Amino acid sequence: MPRDLSAAFAQQFDMLVIGGGSNGTAVARDAALRGLKVALLEKEDFGYGTVSRSTRLIHGGLRYLELFDFGLVREGLREREILLRTAPHLVHPLAFFTPVYKNSRVGVPKLRVGMWLYDLLSWDKSLPRHRFLNREEAAAAEPLLTTEGLRGAFVYYDGHVPMPERLCLEAALQAAAHGAVIVNHARAEKLQRTGDLYLVTARDELTARTYEVRAKSVINATGPWADEVNDRLVGAAQPELRRTKGIHLLVPKLSRHAVVMLAESDGRLFFAIPWGDYTYIGTTDTDFSGDLDRVRAEREEFEYLIRETKRVFPGADVGRVHFSTAGVRPLVRDPRARHEGQVSRKHRVKHHEDEGYPGYFSVLGGKITNMRAVAEETVDKAVRFLKAQVKPCTTREALFPGGMHPDMDRFKEELAGRYGAHGFARETVNNLVDLYGTVASEVLDLAVQEPELARPVREGEPDIWAQLAFSVRREWTYTTADFLLRRSSMGLRPGMALQVAPEVARRLGRYLQRTDEEVAADLAAYEQAVALMPGTPD
Ligand SMILES: Cc1cc2nc3c(=O)[nH]c(=O)nc-3n(C[C@H](O)[C@H](O)[C@H](O)COP(=O)(O)OP(=O)(O)OC[C@H]3O[C@@H](n4cnc5c(N)ncnc54)[C@H](O)[C@@H]3O)c2cc1C
């Protein structure tokens, strides 16, 4: 049945947010929690943009200490602590192993100062402080590591968000629970100003129908698309962003810990991050000007990461790349920065009042880590403009919808006990809690009511069909890509779920009453998305 958004857009909004990445969903969440009437448009899906191509860390950024960006590091470390507490099912502590070699650009003394500062700037943290391993301890901790010139290793802790796409989704869900109208697969196309109101034309990408959305303020939170969107909507004269590309490769497991490495060729810092039985390596940082919807990792970028990883892990099987990701950072332009890596990661919230667009704001830059703080600042500015009487910001304390239990390991135990009697495997329960947190019980209830939905999507893997049914009913899933890449992590494993994609598309077609042609088009779109994430051929 074709989607009809007329009723949803019939009302007038205080705020229209454009973009459903980390910034847009966090702004919608904060504004809705404060009591504003909010609408959000996302042209694809929540977390589709830069979020899904990130390193998936919730961190202060050890690297930014070298740029003397202490304020940025402190903000990240404070926000890390807030996310660990408010989204404990999605954000976890992760130990980072940092080997130091005789000829490292950053030696033991400099790194020791960095580690000490990182601890100092996170004085209020719940994570352990750093420690140093001598050469023997370091070699024993990471057996595949080269020991030639090894001096030892530092171990420190940061945050990991394996599914930042779901962090965006949950922010959007919480906004909707507080009255926001949230619409994915709908693009903001045009903007007019009539009196005190903005009229934004939204195009439903699923039906090609267009709607007028009326709002008193507009937030452009479109990440690397921000300049293009400003150009189209308000005819902004100057680009505000410097866009730099970063890629990751999924390779066979090479380390027990997350590992911080220094590239020999350019002195850049990059990571190996555990991903189930595999490892993500990345990232790169190169200026980008191209089609943001068709960005993909190129051969020389593969070669750079593989070469540099092999230097540190000579015995590792990094030549076998299962897939790659490529994304574009929306960095605030900084005329002083010559190299990509020198551009500050600080964000900026710009009010376009002086250009004749009062109440139109652009959110520029920012990291997933800082999404809440960026949102607080943005909503504060919008509230001042709107002169609205609203509740105070509560996002420092407000738990995400799946975070309603103080101890997720204990919650897993409780659920395993409760649903074990219905025959659910421990891995299924754990996987559901990792994705949905406390909402996992609702997915399990669905599978109990409809036993066919308790079957695994793919034999030997923990995901069950109830997740698809649930995500259509409750999580705005409209495409196979939404489900495989952003509601679950099935598409982010070797093989990219291509074997099960036809069945997912078929079932989705049944739920959404699609024609055979529509099902085929949805499946083809998934295959195209996967084609932009190439690995090495089998
Ligand atoms: C390689 C790489 C690694 C990174 N690693 C980390 C990390 O480990 N930790 C961290 O905190 N940060 C990291 N970042 C930074 C972080 O991912 C981004 O800064 C952040 O995701 C930006 O969020 P955003 O919401 O502004 O943009 P996006 O996530 O790009 O979201 C913008 C959204 O706007 C939508 N959109 C565009 N045009 C329109 C339109 N006309 N109408 C409706 N919607 C529209 C897009 O579809 C998109 O979903 C990394 C970035 C990169 C590139």
PDBQT file of the ligand as one rigid body, heavy atoms in Angstrom, charges set to zero:
ROOT
HETATM    1  C1  LIG A 601      35.798   7.528   7.824  1.00  0.00    +0.000 C 
HETATM    2  C2  LIG A 601      35.106   8.207   8.958  1.00  0.00    +0.000 A 
HETATM    3  C3  LIG A 601      35.297   7.740  10.251  1.00  0.00    +0.000 A 
HETATM    4  C4  LIG A 601      34.648   8.364  11.314  1.00  0.00    +0.000 A 
HETATM    5  N1  LIG A 601      34.776   7.832  12.556  1.00  0.00    +0.000 NA
HETATM    6  C5  LIG A 601      34.114   8.385  13.595  1.00  0.00    +0.000 A 
HETATM    7  C6  LIG A 601      34.162   7.776  14.864  1.00  0.00    +0.000 A 
HETATM    8  O1  LIG A 601      34.770   6.723  15.054  1.00  0.00    +0.000 OA
HETATM    9  N2  LIG A 601      33.506   8.381  15.873  1.00  0.00    +0.000 N 
HETATM   10  C7  LIG A 601      32.807   9.538  15.702  1.00  0.00    +0.000 A 
HETATM   11  O2  LIG A 601      32.261  10.041  16.672  1.00  0.00    +0.000 OA
HETATM   12  N3  LIG A 601      32.718  10.130  14.484  1.00  0.00    +0.000 NA
HETATM   13  C8  LIG A 601      33.339   9.570  13.431  1.00  0.00    +0.000 A 
HETATM   14  N4  LIG A 601      33.250  10.125  12.188  1.00  0.00    +0.000 N 
HETATM   15  C9  LIG A 601      32.506  11.378  12.015  1.00  0.00    +0.000 C 
HETATM   16  C10 LIG A 601      31.021  11.142  11.985  1.00  0.00    +0.000 C 
HETATM   17  O3  LIG A 601      30.665   9.951  11.343  1.00  0.00    +0.000 OA
HETATM   18  C11 LIG A 601      30.305  12.281  11.279  1.00  0.00    +0.000 C 
HETATM   19  O4  LIG A 601      30.877  13.494  11.558  1.00  0.00    +0.000 OA
HETATM   20  C12 LIG A 601      28.875  12.304  11.695  1.00  0.00    +0.000 C 
HETATM   21  O5  LIG A 601      28.306  11.062  11.399  1.00  0.00    +0.000 OA
HETATM   22  C13 LIG A 601      28.134  13.384  10.948  1.00  0.00    +0.000 C 
HETATM   23  O6  LIG A 601      26.777  13.195  11.190  1.00  0.00    +0.000 OA
HETATM   24  P1  LIG A 601      25.715  14.024  10.398  1.00  0.00    +0.000 P 
HETATM   25  O7  LIG A 601      24.409  13.687  10.996  1.00  0.00    +0.000 OA
HETATM   26  O8  LIG A 601      26.104  15.451  10.372  1.00  0.00    +0.000 OA
HETATM   27  O9  LIG A 601      25.854  13.521   8.889  1.00  0.00    +0.000 OA
HETATM   28  P2  LIG A 601      25.389  12.177   8.182  1.00  0.00    +0.000 P 
HETATM   29  O10 LIG A 601      25.573  10.999   9.025  1.00  0.00    +0.000 OA
HETATM   30  O11 LIG A 601      26.039  12.142   6.853  1.00  0.00    +0.000 OA
HETATM   31  O12 LIG A 601      23.822  12.379   7.994  1.00  0.00    +0.000 OA
HETATM   32  C14 LIG A 601      23.298  13.308   7.072  1.00  0.00    +0.000 C 
HETATM   33  C15 LIG A 601      22.020  12.736   6.498  1.00  0.00    +0.000 C 
HETATM   34  O13 LIG A 601      21.354  13.735   5.730  1.00  0.00    +0.000 OA
HETATM   35  C16 LIG A 601      20.642  13.077   4.700  1.00  0.00    +0.000 C 
HETATM   36  N5  LIG A 601      20.303  14.053   3.655  1.00  0.00    +0.000 N 
HETATM   37  C17 LIG A 601      21.139  14.653   2.778  1.00  0.00    +0.000 A 
HETATM   38  N6  LIG A 601      20.453  15.490   1.969  1.00  0.00    +0.000 NA
HETATM   39  C18 LIG A 601      19.142  15.423   2.355  1.00  0.00    +0.000 A 
HETATM   40  C19 LIG A 601      17.944  16.046   1.901  1.00  0.00    +0.000 A 
HETATM   41  N7  LIG A 601      17.943  16.919   0.882  1.00  0.00    +0.000 N 
HETATM   42  N8  LIG A 601      16.776  15.735   2.516  1.00  0.00    +0.000 NA
HETATM   43  C20 LIG A 601      16.744  14.842   3.543  1.00  0.00    +0.000 A 
HETATM   44  N9  LIG A 601      17.864  14.226   4.002  1.00  0.00    +0.000 NA
HETATM   45  C21 LIG A 601      19.046  14.516   3.425  1.00  0.00    +0.000 A 
HETATM   46  C22 LIG A 601      21.605  11.992   4.247  1.00  0.00    +0.000 C 
HETATM   47  O14 LIG A 601      20.945  10.945   3.579  1.00  0.00    +0.000 OA
HETATM   48  C23 LIG A 601      22.242  11.558   5.562  1.00  0.00    +0.000 C 
HETATM   49  O15 LIG A 601      21.641  10.397   6.099  1.00  0.00    +0.000 OA
HETATM   50  C24 LIG A 601      33.840   9.507  11.087  1.00  0.00    +0.000 A 
HETATM   51  C25 LIG A 601      33.640   9.967   9.788  1.00  0.00    +0.000 A 
HETATM   52  C26 LIG A 601      34.248   9.306   8.727  1.00  0.00    +0.000 A 
HETATM   53  C27 LIG A 601      34.003   9.767   7.334  1.00  0.00    +0.000 C 
ENDROOT
TORSDOF 0
